[in-house]
Amino acid sequence: MNATSTALQLWIKKLLDNSVLSVNSTVPAYEAAKLMENSKAGAIVVLENQVPVGIVTNKDLTVKLIAHSYPFDTPIRRIMSTPLIFINPETEINTAAELMASKKIRKLPIISDDKVIGIIIASDIALKITNPK
């Protein structure tokens, strides 16, 4: 591991202070949407028995609710993306970027011991890779 790789890995760990929204899988979609709007968050992690099982993004809410004509009180589990794609805090930034590109996702939760401890957004990775300081 070179110095740049080490710095980028430390950068992932530094992100762990970010608060990440999560809700139980039975929460109605409109409640999750309100929480996201109030928090200005682009995604919310879905939990079952306190374990992360999926993610819902702004795009999921708009596209899936409308495309399937689901009512606004649809349980969030019906529109979540699953299985949940995530990384652990020790993942190198280039590995995270490759995973996001291959899976065509823009938000990647960081999970440790079945707990969501952060989230990485594609634009943050792009900025960090092009300007690692």
C-alpha positions in Angstrom: 0.0 0.0 0.0 1.5 3.3 -1.0 1.2 6.7 0.8 -1.7 7.9 -1.5 -3.6 4.6 -0.9 -3.1 4.9 2.9 -4.3 8.5 2.8 -7.4 7.6 0.9 -8.1 4.7 3.2 -7.8 7.1 6.2 -10.2 9.4 4.3 -12.9 6.7 4.3 -12.5 6.2 8.1 -12.8 10.0 8.5 -16.2 9.9 6.8 -17.5 7.7 9.7 -18.6 10.8 11.6 -21.3 11.4 9.0 -24.8 10.7 10.3 -26.6 8.1 8.2 -30.4 7.9 8.1 -32.0 4.5 8.7 -35.5 3.2 9.1 -37.3 0.0 9.8 -38.4 -1.8 6.6 -42.1 -1.4 7.6 -42.0 2.4 7.6 -44.3 3.9 5.0 -42.5 5.4 2.0 -43.9 8.9 2.7 -42.4 8.9 6.2 -39.0 7.9 4.8 -39.3 10.6 2.1 -40.2 13.3 4.7 -37.2 12.2 6.8 -34.9 12.4 3.8 -36.3 15.8 2.9 -35.9 17.2 6.4 -32.4 15.9 6.7 -31.4 16.8 3.1 -30.3 13.3 2.6 -30.1 11.5 -0.7 -30.5 8.0 0.7 -31.8 6.1 3.7 -30.7 2.6 4.8 -33.4 0.1 5.5 -33.2 -2.2 8.5 -34.8 -5.4 9.5 -34.2 -6.6 13.1 -31.6 -3.7 13.4 -29.6 -5.2 10.5 -29.1 -3.2 7.3 -30.8 -5.0 4.4 -31.4 -2.4 1.7 -31.2 1.2 0.7 -33.7 3.7 -0.8 -32.5 6.7 -2.7 -34.4 9.8 -3.9 -34.5 8.2 -7.3 -36.0 4.9 -5.9 -38.7 6.9 -4.2 -39.7 8.9 -7.3 -39.2 6.3 -10.0 -40.4 3.1 -8.2 -43.4 4.7 -6.5 -44.6 6.3 -9.7 -43.6 3.5 -12.2 -45.5 0.9 -10.1 -48.3 3.2 -9.0 -47.6 2.2 -5.4 -49.6 4.2 -2.8 -47.5 6.6 -0.7 -48.0 4.4 2.4 -46.3 1.5 0.8 -43.8 -0.1 3.2 -40.3 1.1 2.3 -39.1 -2.6 1.9 -41.2 -2.8 -1.4 -39.1 -0.1 -3.0 -35.7 -0.6 -1.4 -32.7 -1.8 -3.5 -31.5 -5.1 -2.2 -29.2 -6.9 -1.6 -27.4 -4.0 0.1 -24.1 -3.3 -1.5 -21.6 -1.9 1.1 -18.0 -1.6 2.2 -16.2 -1.8 5.5 -14.1 1.0 7.0 -10.9 -0.7 5.9 -11.8 -0.7 2.2 -9.5 1.2 -0.1 -11.0 4.1 -2.0 -10.1 2.7 -5.4 -11.9 -0.5 -4.5 -15.0 1.4 -3.4 -14.9 3.4 -6.7 -14.6 0.3 -8.8 -17.5 -1.3 -6.9 -19.7 1.7 -7.4 -18.9 1.8 -11.1 -19.4 -1.9 -11.7 -22.8 -1.9 -9.8 -23.8 1.5 -11.2 -24.5 3.0 -7.8 -23.8 6.5 -6.5 -24.2 5.9 -2.7 -22.3 3.2 -0.8 -22.9 2.5 2.9 -20.0 1.8 5.2 -20.9 -1.1 7.6 -19.1 -2.5 10.6 -20.5 -5.3 12.8 -23.9 -5.0 11.1 -24.1 -1.3 11.9 -24.1 1.5 9.3 -21.4 3.9 10.3 -21.2 6.1 7.3 -21.9 6.5 3.6 -19.8 7.4 0.6 -21.2 9.4 -2.3 -19.7 9.0 -5.8 -19.1 12.7 -6.2 -17.1 12.7 -2.9 -14.9 9.9 -4.2 -14.4 11.6 -7.6 -13.3 14.8 -5.8 -10.9 12.9 -3.4 -9.3 10.9 -6.2 -8.7 13.9 -8.3 -7.5 16.0 -5.3 -6.2 13.6 -2.7 -4.9 16.4 -0.3 
